Amino acid sequence: MISSVNSGLIKKARRGDGRAFSMLIENHERFVFNVVYRITGNAEDARDVSQEAFIKAFKNFESYDESSAFSTWLYRIAVNTAIDYIRKRKKENSISFEDYIVDEKNQKGDSGIEEKVISKEGVKNIISAVNMLDDEFKTVIVLRDMEGMDYKEISDITGLPLGTVKSRLSRGRGKLRQMIEKFNLKPETEGRGRA
Amino acid sequence: MKCDEALNIIDMYVDECVDAYDEKEFLKHIETCESCRNAYNEIKRITSELNNAEYLPLPDDFHNELTEKLIKSGKKRNRSRIVKYSAIAACAVLVFMTGAYMKNLYYMASNESYTESADAASANESMSNDMLRSANGASPKLFADGASADVYEGAEAGGTGESTANSYNDTMLSTAEQNITRKIIKTGYISINVNSFDETSQLVKTYMEQNNGYVERSDQYADYDSQTNAYKGKSGNITVRIESTKFSDTMSYIETLGTVTNQSVTVNDITNNYVDAQSRLEVKEQEKERLTELLDSAENIGDIISIESRLTEVISDIESYQAQLNSYDDVVDYSSINISITEKNDESIIPAKTDFVDKAAYNFKNSARTLFSGFEGIVLLVIKLWAPLAVVLVVAVATVVFIKTKKNKK
C-alpha cells in the first residue's frame, strides 16, 4: 500500500501527471534498474528496459487497484518487461549472451545450460553464471538470492504458485552448482556488501 | 532423515523456511552424510555470494531522463483522453439526435392529422428556426441592393434552409455590381401556430399601427376536426402591408409570435416593366404636347375634332400608364405579408409575448423537452429493436467475460 503522504501524488499521477509519477517511483528506481540489470545481464539494456517498464507502469497506473503493495506491482511490471525483453533478444539473436557465449557453432540445439559450450572467461564467477540460466530460473534466483525476497513476494511478483517458486529456486541453484563444478569457480573474495 | 529428504529441504533450510523438527533432523543428517553436507555448503556459498553482489549505481541522469519521458507520455495520454471523451460526447449527441428523430418518425406515423410541413418544422424545431433567421439575416442586404431576377425563398424545412441561404448569397454578389435603382416587389408568406388567435392578431395590428403599416385583409374561421368534429380552435389569415424597408423586421417580429411551420419570401423584380411603362408614358406625354400645339394652330373644325379625339385617347393612355406606375410604386414601396395563423393547444408554442424573460424561459423549457424527447426516442427505439439489441447485448457480455477470463489467466 502507498503511504497517505503519497495519496496526492497518486491522484495526480492517475490523471496523467508524469512529474507526480516520477516522484512516486524515485525510491524504486535503483532497485528496479538493478533487478532488470540482473535479468538482462547488460547495464545499457537495463537502462532502456527499466525506463520502458516505468513508462508502462505509468500508462497502466489506472489499473493499479492498491490490492497489492505499490512496489510489488511495480516490480512485477519490471520483471515481466525484462523477461519479455530477453526473450525478444533471444529470438532476434541466437547468440543471446554474446559476452559469455563465444563458440556458438559447437552447440547443438540443447536447451539445458550445462550442455551449452560456454567460454570459460565468460563465466568468471557465480554472478555471471546466473546470467546463463534460463529465464524461469534466473528470475527466481535474482529475486530470492540477490534481492533477498521471500517466497511469497516472489510468488506475488512473478504470479507463480509458491510450490513452483520453491522448485524453480531449487533447480536453479542445482544448475548453478553444476556450472560451478564445470568451470571450477572459486569463491569471490569476502568483504563485498550490498549497497 | 535420508539423503533424498535432506536434499529436498536444503534450499528451504538455507532460506530459513523449515520448522524446528526438520531443522534438527537435517542438521543431524549432514553431520554424518558428507555428500549432503557438501551440497549444503555449496548452496550456502552460492546464496551468500549472490546476496553480496553489489548494486550498480543508477546511470547518470537516469532520473531526469525518465522524468522527461514520463511527462511526455503523460501529455500524450491527456491528449488521447481528450480525444476519447470528445468521441464519447459526439456519440452521445448522435444517440440523442437519433432518438429525437426516431421519436418524430413515431409521432408522424401515429398522428395523421399532423401536416407535413408542420412535421418537418417540428422535427428540427430549433434548427429550422435558426435557419430561417439566418435566411432572414441575408434578405435585408439583398433587398437594399436590389435583385435582378425572381428569387424564391422556400424555408419549409430546416434541411433546405441552408441551400436557400446560399443561393441568396450568389444573387447578392451578382446584383451588387449593378447600380440601377431597381423596382422590387417583396411578398412574404408565413404560417404560425399560436396559443391564442385573437391575442396574436391584436399584436399584429398594434405592430402595424406603430410602424406605418396596415392590415389589408383579414379573415378568421373556426377549426373542427374532420373525424370527431371536435372544436380545435380558431384559424385565419391576415394580409398586412408594410414599408418595404421594414419588411425583414416585420417578418422577424411575426416569427416571434408563435411556432413557424412554413415561411417563404417571394421577390419579384419589375424594373423592366416599370422602365417600359415609364418610357411609354414619356412618349405619350410628348404626343400630348404635340397634339396640344397642333390643336392650338388648327383652323379647320374637322382637324380640331380629330385632334381632340386623338388627344383624349392619349390622355387616357397617360392616365392608364400613370396608374400602372402608381400601383407599381405602391407594391414596391409597401410589401405584403400574408400571415396564416392557426390556434393550437400545444405547450410547445412560443407564447405570444416577446420580452426576454419569456423567451429565455421558453428556450429553457424547450431545451429540456428536446432532451426528454431524446430519451423518449431512445426508449421507443430500444422497444422497437429489442430482439436484435438483446443479441448484441449477449454477444457483448460474452466478449467482455471472455476477455476478462483471458486477462486473469495471463
Boltz contact constraints between the chains, C-beta under 6 A:
constraints:
  - contact:
      token1: [A, 16]
      token2: [B, 74]
      max_distance: 6.0
  - contact:
      token1: [A, 16]
      token2: [B, 77]
      max_distance: 6.0
  - contact:
      token1: [A, 16]
      token2: [B, 78]
      max_distance: 6.0
  - contact:
      token1: [A, 17]
      token2: [B, 74]
      max_distance: 6.0
  - contact:
      token1: [A, 18]
      token2: [B, 70]
      max_distance: 6.0
  - contact:
      token1: [A, 18]
      token2: [B, 71]
      max_distance: 6.0
  - contact:
      token1: [A, 18]
      token2: [B, 74]
      max_distance: 6.0
  - contact:
      token1: [A, 19]
      token2: [B, 71]
      max_distance: 6.0
  - contact:
      token1: [A, 21]
      token2: [B, 70]
      max_distance: 6.0
  - contact:
      token1: [A, 22]
      token2: [B, 67]
      max_distance: 6.0
  - contact:
      token1: [A, 22]
      token2: [B, 70]
      max_distance: 6.0
  - contact:
      token1: [A, 30]
      token2: [B, 58]
      max_distance: 6.0
  - contact:
      token1: [A, 33]
      token2: [B, 58]
      max_distance: 6.0
  - contact:
      token1: [A, 34]
      token2: [B, 55]
      max_distance: 6.0
  - contact:
      token1: [A, 34]
      token2: [B, 56]
      max_distance: 6.0
  - contact:
      token1: [A, 37]
      token2: [B, 56]
      max_distance: 6.0
  - contact:
      token1: [A, 47]
      token2: [B, 59]
      max_distance: 6.0
  - contact:
      token1: [A, 51]
      token2: [B, 66]
      max_distance: 6.0
  - contact:
      token1: [A, 54]
      token2: [B, 66]
      max_distance: 6.0
  - contact:
      token1: [A, 55]
      token2: [B, 69]
      max_distance: 6.0
  - contact:
      token1: [A, 55]
      token2: [B, 73]
      max_distance: 6.0
  - contact:
      token1: [A, 58]
      token2: [B, 70]
      max_distance: 6.0
  - contact:
      token1: [A, 126]
      token2: [B, 46]
      max_distance: 6.0
  - contact:
      token1: [A, 126]
      token2: [B, 49]
      max_distance: 6.0
  - contact:
      token1: [A, 127]
      token2: [B, 53]
      max_distance: 6.0
  - contact:
      token1: [A, 145]
      token2: [B, 47]
      max_distance: 6.0
  - contact:
      token1: [A, 145]
      token2: [B, 50]
      max_distance: 6.0
  - contact:
      token1: [A, 146]
      token2: [B, 50]
      max_distance: 6.0
  - contact:
      token1: [A, 146]
      token2: [B, 53]
      max_distance: 6.0
  - contact:
      token1: [A, 169]
      token2: [B, 11]
      max_distance: 6.0
  - contact:
      token1: [A, 170]
      token2: [B, 11]
      max_distance: 6.0
  - contact:
      token1: [A, 173]
      token2: [B, 43]
      max_distance: 6.0
  - contact:
      token1: [A, 176]
      token2: [B, 46]
      max_distance: 6.0
  - contact:
      token1: [A, 177]
      token2: [B, 42]
      max_distance: 6.0
  - contact:
      token1: [A, 187]
      token2: [B, 45]
      max_distance: 6.0
  - contact:
      token1: [A, 188]
      token2: [B, 49]
      max_distance: 6.0
  - contact:
      token1: [A, 192]
      token2: [B, 52]
      max_distance: 6.0
  - contact:
      token1: [A, 192]
      token2: [B, 54]
      max_distance: 6.0
  - contact:
      token1: [A, 195]
      token2: [B, 54]
      max_distance: 6.0
  - contact:
      token1: [A, 195]
      token2: [B, 55]
      max_distance: 6.0
